[in-house]
Amino acid sequence: MSTSNTTTVEDVERFDTDELIHFLQTKNFGLKKKEYKIFRRERVNGRQFLHLTREKLLADPYKFPGGPTEDLANLIIELNKQSRFNHKNSLILLSFKAFIFVVTKAIF
């Protein structure tokens, strides 16, 4: 996990179930022990957590209450935005490096 105060999407992707639960407990979303037990029973790790949606959290096997579900869904959305942003920046950097390579070859 990251040593900074900000947990990245890459950190969450590497979480096992217990690390995920600990991370969520720090968020104070109002989840009860029974909701954390569901994550354990379903063996949800960080990568799988990032694929959950509001609809999935409200339905079987989770059946989470509405308030915490909204907080969890918003967290998942925000984390996944990081992933897309980082991926987009990586593609731009690779494209720029390819451009520099082509220009350098043409000049020399």
SULHU-V652317 format. One record per residue. N is the residue number from 1. PHI is phi in whole degrees, -180 to 180 (none if undefined). PSI is psi in degrees with one decimal (NA if undefined). OMEGA is omega in degrees with one decimal (* if undefined). Layout:
n;phi;psi;omega
N;PHI;PSI;OMEGA
N;PHI;PSI;OMEGA
This chain:
n;phi;psi;omega
1;none;152.5;-179.6
2;-64;144.1;178.9
3;-85;-10.3;178.2
4;-81;173.0;179.3
5;-73;-16.6;-178.2
6;-99;123.9;176.8
7;-92;126.1;-177.8
8;-90;166.9;176.6
9;-62;-33.9;178.2
10;-66;-37.1;175.2
11;-61;-49.9;-176.7
12;-62;-39.5;179.4
13;-58;-28.9;-178.2
14;-90;-7.0;-177.7
15;-66;136.4;165.8
16;-84;-177.6;-175.4
17;-60;-46.3;-178.0
18;-65;-40.2;177.7
19;-65;-39.4;177.5
20;-62;-46.7;-179.2
21;-62;-44.0;178.2
22;-60;-45.0;178.1
23;-58;-46.3;-178.2
24;-67;-33.8;178.2
25;-63;-31.8;179.1
26;-72;-15.7;-178.0
27;-85;-15.4;178.9
28;53;52.1;179.8
29;-85;0.8;179.1
30;85;15.9;176.1
31;-72;143.0;179.0
32;-99;171.0;179.8
33;-55;-37.0;-177.9
34;-65;-33.9;177.7
35;-70;-39.6;176.5
36;-65;-35.7;177.4
37;-63;-34.4;178.0
38;-65;-43.9;176.3
39;-58;-40.4;179.0
40;-67;-46.7;-178.6
41;-60;-40.4;-179.6
42;-84;-2.4;179.7
43;52;49.1;-179.7
44;-80;120.2;174.7
45;-100;-178.2;-176.5
46;-62;-42.3;-179.3
47;-63;-42.7;179.5
48;-69;-37.0;178.0
49;-57;-40.8;-178.0
50;-67;-12.3;178.2
51;-99;-2.3;179.0
52;-75;150.6;177.6
53;-124;168.4;176.3
54;-55;-44.6;-177.6
55;-63;-42.6;179.2
56;-65;-38.7;-178.7
57;-69;-27.7;178.9
58;-83;-19.1;-175.3
59;-101;177.1;174.3
60;-59;143.6;2.4
61;-91;3.2;-173.5
62;-84;-57.8;-178.4
63;51;48.6;-179.7
64;-75;153.7;175.5
65;-67;155.8;-173.9
66;-59;-46.6;-177.0
67;-59;-57.8;178.1
68;-61;-31.8;178.6
69;-62;-42.1;178.5
70;-61;-44.3;179.1
71;-63;-44.6;179.7
72;-64;-45.1;-179.1
73;-62;-41.8;178.3
74;-65;-39.7;176.8
75;-61;-46.3;-179.6
76;-61;-43.6;179.1
77;-61;-46.9;-179.3
78;-64;-41.9;178.2
79;-64;-42.9;-179.6
80;-68;-28.4;174.3
81;-64;-38.3;176.4
82;-57;-44.9;-177.2
83;-62;-46.4;179.9
84;-65;-40.5;179.4
85;-63;-46.9;-179.9
86;-64;-39.4;179.0
87;-65;-42.8;179.7
88;-62;-43.7;178.7
89;-64;-37.4;178.1
90;-63;-41.6;179.2
91;-66;-40.1;178.0
92;-63;-43.8;179.5
93;-63;-43.6;178.5
94;-64;-40.6;178.6
95;-64;-41.1;179.1
96;-64;-43.2;179.0
97;-63;-39.7;177.9
98;-65;-40.6;177.9
99;-61;-47.1;179.5
100;-61;-40.6;179.3
101;-61;-46.5;-178.9
102;-65;-44.0;180.0
103;-64;-44.3;179.8
104;-61;-42.2;178.8
105;-64;-38.4;-178.7
106;-71;-33.7;-178.4
107;-78;-42.4;-175.1
108;-101;NA;*
